[in-house]
Amino acid sequence: MMKAIQYSCLDFGSELQIKSIELRRQVLRIPLGLDFTQDELDKEIDQVHIAAIDGNNIIAVLLFVLDVTEQKVKMRQVAVDPKYQGSGIGKQLVEFSEQWCKLNGFNKIELHARANVLPFYEKMNYEVVGNTFLEVGIPHFKMIKNL
């Protein structure tokens, strides 16, 4: 019997949060020939880390940079384990994170989507704002969703 996937906020510095860095490294950084600097990782202490957890494994993760003044968040570093891509885990993680936003008084999500995942966010009612731009050397689009 398969254990249910849990969706949860991770404590910064916890074993699961550290595992989430490795997932992001494998999915988002290594394919581009990049890695995280310790300074980049240290700055994530003030961000919200939300993950999909299967047993003791992180199978998907995203981060929020909070803007309390504007009641919005910037979603970043969204990564789904390749074995789970296309299974609905990413969609469920984003839906869970949207509920988290509503419960915590945020009414808008912004993100920079890589061109190859644009259809994923469009299906979830995120809208493209402006033109394509380069980030980490690849095309991205700014997208927003009002909650």
C-alpha positions as CSV (number, residue, x, y, z in Angstrom):
1,M,0.0,0.0,0.0
2,M,1.4,3.4,-1.0
3,K,1.7,5.9,1.8
4,A,-0.2,9.2,1.3
5,I,1.8,12.2,0.0
6,Q,2.0,14.9,2.7
7,Y,2.1,18.6,1.9
8,S,3.8,20.7,4.5
9,C,5.9,23.8,5.3
10,L,9.5,22.8,6.1
11,D,11.5,24.2,9.0
12,F,14.6,25.9,7.8
13,G,17.7,23.8,8.6
14,S,15.6,20.6,9.2
15,E,16.6,17.3,7.6
16,L,13.7,17.6,5.1
17,Q,14.6,21.2,4.2
18,I,18.2,20.1,3.5
19,K,16.9,17.2,1.4
20,S,14.8,19.7,-0.6
21,I,18.0,21.6,-1.6
22,E,19.4,18.4,-3.2
23,L,16.2,18.0,-5.2
24,R,16.4,21.6,-6.4
25,R,20.0,21.1,-7.2
26,Q,19.3,18.0,-9.3
27,V,16.3,19.4,-11.1
28,L,17.0,23.1,-11.5
29,R,20.7,23.7,-11.2
30,I,22.9,20.8,-12.5
31,P,21.1,20.6,-15.9
32,L,22.2,24.3,-16.4
33,G,25.8,23.6,-15.1
34,L,25.0,25.7,-12.0
35,D,25.0,25.1,-8.3
36,F,23.9,27.1,-5.2
37,T,26.3,29.2,-3.2
38,Q,26.2,29.0,0.5
39,D,25.2,32.7,0.5
40,E,22.2,32.0,-1.7
41,L,21.1,29.2,0.6
42,D,21.6,31.2,3.8
43,K,19.3,33.9,2.4
44,E,16.5,31.4,2.2
45,I,16.1,31.5,5.9
46,D,13.3,34.1,5.6
47,Q,11.5,32.2,2.8
48,V,8.7,29.7,3.2
49,H,9.7,26.2,2.0
50,I,6.7,24.1,1.0
51,A,7.1,20.5,0.0
52,A,5.4,17.3,-1.1
53,I,6.7,14.5,1.1
54,D,6.5,10.7,0.5
55,G,7.6,8.9,3.6
56,N,11.0,10.6,4.4
57,N,11.6,11.8,0.8
58,I,11.1,15.2,-0.7
59,I,9.4,14.6,-4.0
60,A,8.5,18.3,-4.8
61,V,9.3,21.7,-3.4
62,L,8.7,25.4,-3.9
63,L,9.8,28.5,-2.0
64,F,7.9,31.7,-1.3
65,V,9.5,35.2,-0.8
66,L,7.0,37.1,1.2
67,D,6.0,40.7,0.6
68,V,3.7,41.5,3.6
69,T,3.3,45.1,2.6
70,E,1.8,44.2,-0.8
71,Q,0.1,41.0,0.4
72,K,1.8,39.0,-2.3
73,V,4.4,36.3,-2.6
74,K,7.0,35.4,-5.2
75,M,7.0,31.7,-5.9
76,R,10.5,30.4,-6.8
77,Q,12.6,27.3,-7.1
78,V,9.7,24.9,-8.0
79,A,11.1,21.4,-8.5
80,V,9.4,18.0,-8.9
81,D,11.4,14.8,-8.7
82,P,11.6,13.5,-12.4
83,K,10.0,10.2,-11.3
84,Y,6.9,12.1,-10.2
85,Q,6.7,14.6,-13.1
86,G,3.4,14.3,-14.9
87,S,1.7,12.6,-11.9
88,G,-0.2,15.6,-10.6
89,I,2.2,16.1,-7.6
90,G,3.3,19.5,-8.9
91,K,-0.3,20.7,-9.4
92,Q,-1.3,19.5,-5.9
93,L,1.8,21.3,-4.4
94,V,0.9,24.6,-6.1
95,E,-2.8,24.2,-5.0
96,F,-1.6,23.5,-1.4
97,S,0.7,26.6,-1.5
98,E,-2.2,28.8,-2.9
99,Q,-4.3,27.7,0.1
100,W,-1.4,28.5,2.4
101,C,-1.3,32.0,0.9
102,K,-5.0,32.6,1.4
103,L,-4.8,31.4,5.0
104,N,-1.9,33.7,5.7
105,G,-3.3,36.9,4.2
106,F,-1.6,36.9,0.8
107,N,-3.8,37.5,-2.3
108,K,-1.4,37.5,-5.2
109,I,1.4,35.1,-6.4
110,E,4.1,36.1,-8.8
111,L,6.6,33.8,-10.4
112,H,9.2,33.6,-13.2
113,A,8.3,30.5,-15.2
114,R,10.8,28.7,-17.6
115,A,9.3,28.6,-21.1
116,N,9.0,24.8,-21.0
117,V,6.6,24.9,-18.0
118,L,4.4,27.8,-19.2
119,P,1.5,25.4,-20.1
120,F,1.5,24.0,-16.6
121,Y,1.0,27.4,-15.0
122,E,-1.5,28.6,-17.7
123,K,-3.7,25.5,-16.9
124,M,-3.6,26.7,-13.2
125,N,-4.8,30.2,-14.3
126,Y,-1.5,32.0,-14.0
127,E,-1.3,34.8,-16.6
128,V,1.8,36.0,-18.5
129,V,2.8,39.6,-17.8
130,G,5.2,41.3,-20.3
131,N,7.7,39.7,-22.6
132,T,10.1,36.8,-22.3
133,F,13.4,37.5,-20.5
134,L,16.6,35.6,-19.7
135,E,17.2,34.3,-16.2
136,V,20.0,31.8,-15.4
137,G,20.7,31.9,-19.1
138,I,17.3,30.5,-20.3
139,P,13.9,32.1,-21.4
140,H,11.4,32.9,-18.6
141,F,8.1,34.6,-18.4
142,K,6.7,36.6,-15.5
143,M,3.4,35.2,-14.4
144,I,0.8,36.3,-11.8
145,K,-2.3,34.9,-10.2
146,N,-4.7,36.8,-8.0
147,L,-6.1,34.6,-5.3
